[in-house]
């Protein structure tokens, strides 16, 4: 641990105390957790930073939308609006947030709502003309004013929670003991060749109950697609110079993927959920102009793409030279069917009780 983090440990202790007291207030009923007559799945984590919530949400929507009218409820982090908002095709990323906009674009039949107070967002969805069969709450494990029926907690394989500290010295929002509120835990971003022995070691460290499931997933990168549909690229990219443009919490896996496409890769990384303003555009332009290779393109993430596509300054210069790197998850050890069954059993049972 570096010196700065050591200096922050007293603040981490104070943060941990506040979290402990807050959880006790909810656990004892002094603070109320509302329940609703609809299946609610919460996807969250114990730590800040990228644990892979977005691709895991997408996996859920791909599965649930085959059988159920599904809704996403998000806070809409860094959106320019306030209160409850039921998204439509006219809403931009700045209206509802970049991740909800990404979901709305990828899943046209998905109902999307944003609300700082999730209980109000659920009430709005249940008051809509087409009520959802199931609601997925994104990044809401710490939002205890709503009690989900099924809680999924994600843990980054590369950042084990048992070796971490509370904020601000570490990355933990909650202690590992909070996993007792989870129905299942997913270890994300695992190596594709993760051994069963290593998986067993992780299971022993977590000490989950017999009623809690443990899954392991890895990241898969799909085929590049253009930012605008009329553009395409089919050539080998090794002769290209590529700007790897991202504004995500953990850019290294994305950068590794782009570098596998070309040895001539220039990373430009901004903070997570970054709005691309004049300073960012100037930085991109400066790097672009410095590249002598006439074969040059920009590759970005799906989350960043929804903002870049709406940004006139970016579209005017690079919309035809920009491609998007899709990302999906894959379950290891043949666990996909078990996860699907667990999710489906919960939704079917609770939907039929309505």
N, C-alpha and C positions, 0 to 999 in steps of 0.2 A: 504494500500500500504506500502511495506517495505521501509526502509531507502534508500537502494540502488536505488530503482526505483524513489524515490523522487529526489535523486541526478542526475538522468538521464533525468529528465523532460526538462531541457533546450535543451538537444540534441534532444529530441523528438519534441520540438517546431521547431527547425531548420530543422529536417527531414520533418515535416509536411509542412513547407514553401516550401521546394524543391519540394515535391509532388504536392502542389498547383500550383506552377509556371509551372511545367512540364505539368500538365493536362490542364492548360490554353493555353499553346503553342499548344497542340494537338487540343483542342476544337476550337481554332481560326484559325487553318490551317497553323500556322507558322511551326510546325512540321507535316509532312505528314503521314497520316494513309492510307496504300494501301488497295484497295479492289480487289477482284478476282471474276472471273466468275464461281464460284463454291460455293455451300452451305458450310459455315464454322461455326461450333459450337465451342464456347470457353467455357471451364469449368475452373473456377478459384475461388478465394476468396479475401477477404479484409485483411486477417490476415495470419501470418506465422503459421506453425504447422499443425497438421493433422486435416483437416476438412472432410476427407473422399472422396477426389477426385478420388482415384483409384477405389473403389467399384462403384462409380457413373459413371465413365468412362466405367467400365465393363458392367453396366446395359445398357448404351447407345449402346455399341457394340452388346450385345445380341439382342437388339431390331433392330438396324439399319441393321445389317448384314443379316437379314431375307429378306430384300428387296433391299438393296443398296450396291454397292461396296464402302467400307468404309476405310478411312485411319486415322491413329493416327499420329499427329505431336507433338513431345515433344522436349524440350531442351536437354533431356538426361543428367539430373543432375548427376554430378560426374563421367561421363564416361571418359575414357582415350583417346578418339579420339576427333578430332576437325572438324568443318565445317559441311557440309551437308552429311548425310549418310542414304541411303535407306537400311533398315535392311533385312538380309536374315537369313536362318536357321543356317548359319555358324557363325553369330555374337554372341558374348558372352555378359553377363551383363556389363562387363567392357568396351565393345565396344559401347554399345548403352544406358547404364543405366539400373538399376534394374527394374524400373517400366515398361519401354517400352519392356524389355525382358519378363517380366511377361505377358504382353498383347500379345506379339507375340506367346508365348507358349500356352496361353489359347485359342487364336483365330487364327488358322492357315490361314484363308482367309483374315485376316486383314492386310492391307498395313501399315507398320510402318516406319516412318522417324524421324530422329533427326537432329536438327539444332539450333544453338544459334540464328541466324537471321531467324525468322519464315517465312518471305517473301521469302527468298531463298529456304527454305524447301518446301513451297507451289509450287513454280515454278518447283522444281525438281519433285514433285509428279505429276504435270500437264504435265510434259514432258515425264513421264514414258509411256511405251507401253500400260499399262492398267490404264487409268485415273480414279481416284476415283469419285464417284458420290457425296460424302460428306466427308469433312475433319473435324476431331475433334482435336482441339488444347488443350492440357493439360496444366494447370497452366499458362495461358497466359492472364489473365484479365489485368495485368499491362503492357503487351507487346503491346503497342498501335500503333506500326508501322504497324500492320495488323488490319484492322477493321473487326471483325467477323459479320456475318449476324445474329447470335443468341448467346447471352451471358448468361451463367448460372453461378450464384454466389452462393457458398456454405457458410453457416454460422453454426458453431458448436453451438448446443443448450446449451452446458455447458460453452461456452465462448462467451456470447452475445457481439456483437461489440459496442453496445451503452454504455457499461460499461468499454470500453478499451481505451488505449492510443496508440499514435504512437510509433513505434520503436525508441530507444531501451528500454524506460521505460515500454512500453506495447508491444502488438503483432500486431498492425495495420500496414499494408502496405499503406492503403488508408483510407480516412474518409468515414463515412457511407453515405455521400452525393454522393459518386461515384456509389452508387447503381442505380443512374439514367441512367447509361449506360447498365444496365442488362435488359434482356427480362424476366427472371424469377429468383427467389430466392428460394433456398432450405435450410430449416433448418434441419441440419443433426444430427445424434446421439441422436434423441429424445427418451424419454421413450416410450416403446411400448404402454403404457396406457395413453399417453398424452391426456388431456381433451380438448374439443373444446373451453372452456373458456380460457384456457392458450394459445391456438393457436390464438385466437382472440386478446389477449393482445399483443402477439408478432407482429401480423399484424399491430396493432395500433402504436406500437413503431417504426416500419420500415417506415411507411408512404409511401408505394409504390403507384404509379399512377394506374389508372384503367386499363391501358394497360399492366401492369406487373403482372405476376402470382406468387403465393406463394405456395410452397409445403413443406410437412413435411415427413421426412424419419427416419427410425430406422435401427439399424444394426442387421443382422441375421447371426449366425454362423452355417455353414453347417457341414456335416459329415467329420471327419478326413480322410485324405488319405495319403498313404505312400510316402516318398520322392522318392523311386524307386518302380516301378510297381509290382515287384515280392514279395514285402513285404506286410504284412497285419496285422491287429489287430482287433479282434472282442470281446475281453474280456471287462468286466467292469474294469475301470481304477482306481477305488477307492483304490485298493491294490498296485497300482504302485506309485513310486516316479517319478515325472515329472519335467524336466527342461523346463521352459517356456522361450524360446530363441527368442529375438526380437531386431531389430534395426530400430524402427519406431518412428514417431514423438509423438504419443500418445499411449503408450503401455498399459495403465491401463485397457481399455476394453478387450484387448486380454488376459491380465493376469487374469482378472475376469472370463473370459470364461474357461481358463485352470484350474483355481481353482475350478470351478464348476464340473470338471471331477474328480479331486482328491484333498483331503485335504493336501496331501504331495506334494506340489508344490514349486519349487525353482526358483525364477525369475532371469534371466540374461538379462539385458537390456543395449543396446548400443545406441549411438546417431543415429538419422535418416540417412539412406543411408550409414551406416557405412560399410567400407570394413573389412572383417574378415581376419586379419593378424595373425602373430605369437602370439602377445599378447592376442588377443581374443581367439585363439585356446588354449593357455595355461590356460586361465581362465576357459574355458569350461571343459578342461581336469581335472583341479584341483577339480572342483565341482563334476564332474562325478565320480572320484576316491573316493571322500569322502562319497558317497552314499553306505550304507551297503546293501540296499534292492536289491536282484538280479533282481527284476522286476522294471526296470527303463528305461525310454524313454525320448526323446527330442521332444517337440512340438514347431514348429516355424510358422511364418507367411508366406503367399504366396510370398510376396516381398523378404523376407530374403531367402526363399527356392531357388530362382533362382540363388543366389550367392553361397549358401552353396553346392548346387549340382555340381557346377563347381569347387569347391575348393578341391584339392586333399588331403590336410591335414585333412579336415573334413570328406570327403568321406571315407578315409582309416580307420577311427575309428568309425564313428557313422552313416553311411549312412543307415544301416539296422535297426537302433534304432530310426530313426527320422521320424516324421509324421508332416503333414502340416494342419493347421487350415484355411479352406476357409472362406471367408467373403462376404456377399452380403447385399444389401439394400432392404428395404420393404417400400413402400409408405403407409402413414397413411390416415385415413378418406376416403378410396376408391379413392384416387387421381391418381392412376397409369394410368388409361385410359385417363384421361385429359392430363397428361404429355405426354404420347405416342402420342396422337392426335396432341398436339401442336408442338412436334418435327417433326412428319411426315408431317404436313401441311407446315411447313417451308421448309423442304427438298424437298418435291414434287413440291411446287410452284417455288422454285429457281432452281431446277434441270431442270424443264421443260422450263425455260427461257434460258437455255444455248444454 
